[in-house]
Amino acid sequence: MSAPFAFSAGTGLARTPLPAKACDAHIHVYDSRFTAVAGASLHPPDATIEDYRSVQQRMGTERAVLVTPSTYGADNRPMLAGLAQLGSQGRGVAVITGDEPAAELQTLHQLGVRGVRINLSLGVLHQPSDIEKVARRIAPLGWHLQLLMPLEQLVALLERLRVLPVELVFDHFGRVTPGLCGRHPAHALLLELLGAGRAWVKLSGGYLVSPDHDTDDPQLLPLALSFIDAAPDRVIWGSDWPHVTASAGRHPMPDDAAQIDALARWAGDGQQLEQILVHNPQKLYGFDALTES
């Protein structure tokens, strides 16, 4: 844990004032009371909603989307416990096998889940053949399918992704690195899906795709703009707190205030920033569909 902010480098507040209802659309919680799934590669220290609150205040966001991490497989209990703490200001992205009873999925919906993630990069639960099965199960609920996978795999699955009965969300810039911006067919595919209204892109974990693992990497600007320019109403942002790959020693701990200020530069103006942080996540996650408490 970093001081004075949990799992977050730096000491200052974000310089960019954020609009009301700004949403951090990609965070995780970790709780050692729950067993990691066999084969999990990341075993970070406990990271709680209480830890996140100070980081949230530092950034200036109000809403958050909790994503079940690969560490727990399809055990959504840590995510749901955090979601209960967030209340009406939180939404969830679960992990499922696709074999769950319909009643269980309906309960997840009532608790604030609005999507399901398939992680083919770090996950040990799913194979590409599971994508259609999971998509069919969640389509009646109006959920989206959040995907993370190697770029070559994304290209290979293009035709299958085009006909899925759900909208797609690609986190962490779709795993496109700055050096591949405009040069890799996966980048062109993402832009095509965005333009067709079939997909969303999360500008989350910029430090993961930066060759320098830098939250403030200027090389991220043209990559971010490629998505924003293609479909400004289908881009969202997430901090990726608590940055578990940093806890694992793979790169320095990111500065979340610097991440906010970098996003402001990518957005270019306050109206675009509000679109990315408020209006887009409000639509995707249905924040106004539940009674505010």
N, C-alpha and C positions, 0 to 999 in steps of 0.2 A: 504494500500500500504506500502510495506517495503522499507526502505532506506538502501543503495543508489540505489538498484535495485527494480523495481516494482514487487510486489508479488513474491519475491524471497529472502530467508534468506541468510545471510552471506555477506561478503564484498569483497572477493578475486575473482580472475579469475580462471578458470579451469587450473589445472596444466598440463593437457594433450593437446598437440598440435594436432589439428584435420586436416584431409586432406581437400583439396579444394572441394567444393560442398557438404560438410557434411550437412545432412538433419535432422531436428527435425520434426518427422513425426506425432506429435500429440500436437496441441495447440488449444486454443479457444480464441475468442474475445467476449466481453460483452458490450452491449450498451443499456442504460436505455431508449433511445428513442424508442426502440422496446419492445412490450408488451410480458411478459412471458406467456407461455401457461398455461391454467387452470390446476392446480394440480402439477405444477413444484415445486420441493422441494429445489432447489438451486436458490438463487437470489443474486448473487455476485455483488460487485461494478463494475463500468465500467473498462474494461481492453482493451486497444487499441494496434494496431500495433506499434504506437509510444512508448508505454510502453514496448512492447516486444523487440524493437530494441536494447536497452541497455543490456537486458538479453541475447539476441542472440550474441551480441559482446562478452559478458562475457564468454559464452560457447564456442564460436569459430565456430558456425554453420553458414551456408549461406542460406540454403533452409528451407522451412517450409511447413507443411501440416495443413491447417485449417479445423477443424471439427465442424460442427454445433452442439452445445451442447443441452442437453435435455431441458434446460430452455426455448428454443424457439420453441419446437415442430418441425413442418415442415417449419418454417419461416427461410429461408436461407439468408435473406437480410444482417444480420450482418456479416455472414461468407463471403458472396460475396463482401461486402464493404472492408473487410480486405484483401481478395484475390486480389482485384484490386490494393491495396497498395503494396502488395508483388510482383506483376508483374510476370515475367517469373521465379522468384525464389520461387513461391508459387503454391500449388495445393490444391484442396478442396475435402472434404468428406461431402456430403449433407445429409439431412434427407428428405425423400419423403413419401407420403401415398401410392403411387402406382397407383393413379388415375389421375396423371398429364398427359396432352397431350404430345405426342411424341415431338412436337416442343419445349415445355418447357424444356424437358430433354436434347434435342440437344443444346439449348441455354446454359444450365448449363455446358455441355461438352465443348463448345466453350470458356466459361469463366474459364476453368481449373479444373472443377470437374472430379474426376476419381473414385469415389466410393460413396456408400450410407451406412449410419450407422443405425442399429436397436439396440436400447438400451432397453433391457427387465429388467434391474436392476433398473435404475432410471427413465426411460422414462414413459410417460403416453400416448404415441401415438399409440404404436404397441402392438399386441398380437402375440404369436407364429404362429398363422395361417396366419399372414401377410408375413412371410418369403418367401414362395414360390412365392407369388404374386409380391413382390418387386423384387425378383431375376429375374423373367421372364421379368419384365419391363426394367431392366438395362442390361441384357445379350447382346442385340444387340449393345450396346455402348461399350462393353468390360470393363465395370466397375466391381469392386469387391464389395462384401457385407461385411461390418465391423460389428461384433457382440459383444455384451456384455450382459451377462446373468448369473444367478446363476448356479453353477456347476451341481446341480441336473437336472436343466432344459436342460443344454447342453447334458447331458447323455441321457435324455429322447428323445431329438430331433436327435439323432445320425443318424438314417436311413434316415431321411428327409434331413439332411445336406449333406450326402454322394452323393446325386443325384442332387443337385442344379446345374443349368447351369452356375454358376459363381464361381470364386475363393473367398475364405473366408479369412477375416482378423480378428484375435482375439486380441483386445487391452487389456492393463493392465494385461499382463501375462495370459490372459484367465481367470483371477480371481482366479487362483490357488495360494494358499498361500504356503510359504516354508514348513510348517508342513505337507502339503498334497502332496508334491513332491514325485512321485513314489508310492503313497498310494491311490490315488483317481482315479476312472475310467475316470473322465473327463481329467485328465492329460494324461493318456494313449491314450485317444481319440485324443487329440490335437497332440500328437507325431505321431499318425497314419496318421492324415490328413496332417501334415507337410511332413512326409516321402513319402506320396503318391503324393505330388505336388499339393494338393488341397487347402492348406491353408498357411497363414502367421501368425506370432505372433509378436505383438508389445511389446517390453520390455519397456513399458511406465508405469508411475505411480508405480514404485517399492515401494514407501512409502505407497501406498494404500494396497498392499498385505502383507507388512511387519507387523508382530505382534506388533512391536515397532513404526510403522510409521516412520521408519528411512531410509533416502535415502542411507545411507552407511551401511545398515544392512548386516553383513557377511552371514546371513542365505539365502540371495537372490542369492548368488553365485551358489550353486548347482542347484537351480531352473532355473536360466538364462542359465547355461551350458547345462541343459537337452534339451532346445530348440535349442541352438546354435549347439550342437553336432549332433542333429537329422537332422537339415537342415540349415547349415550356410548360404545358399543362399536364405532363406525364413524368416529371422529374421530382423526386423527393430527396431528403437528406437524412443521414443518421451518423451519430458519433462513433458507433461500434464500441461504446464503453461496455465493459471495463478493460478492453484491449488485451485480451488473454494471450495473444502471441507476444506482446511485450513482456507480460509476466513470465512467459516461458523463455525469455532471453533472446528472442529472435530479432529484436530491434529495440530501439529506445522507446520509452513510454511517451505517447503522444500528448500534446498540450491541447486540451479541448477548447479553451478560449481561442487559441490560434486557429483551430478548425472552423469555428464560427466566422472569424474574420476572413479566412480564406474563402469560405462560401460566399460571403458578401461581395468579394472581388469577382468571383465567378458570376454571380447574379447580375452585377453591374449597377443595379439601382434598387431602391426600396420596394418598388412595385413587383419586380421580378422575385426579390427575396421573399416577399409575402406570399407570392404564388407558390414558391417551392416549400416554404415552411408552414403555411397555414392552409391555403385553399386545396392544394393537391393532396396532402395527407388527410384532410377532412373528407374529401371525396372518396379516396381509396379505402380508408378505414372506417368510414361512417361515424365519425365522432358525434355528429348531431343526431344520430339515429337512436341513441340511448338518452334517457332522461338525465340531465345534469343534476348532480347531487350537491 
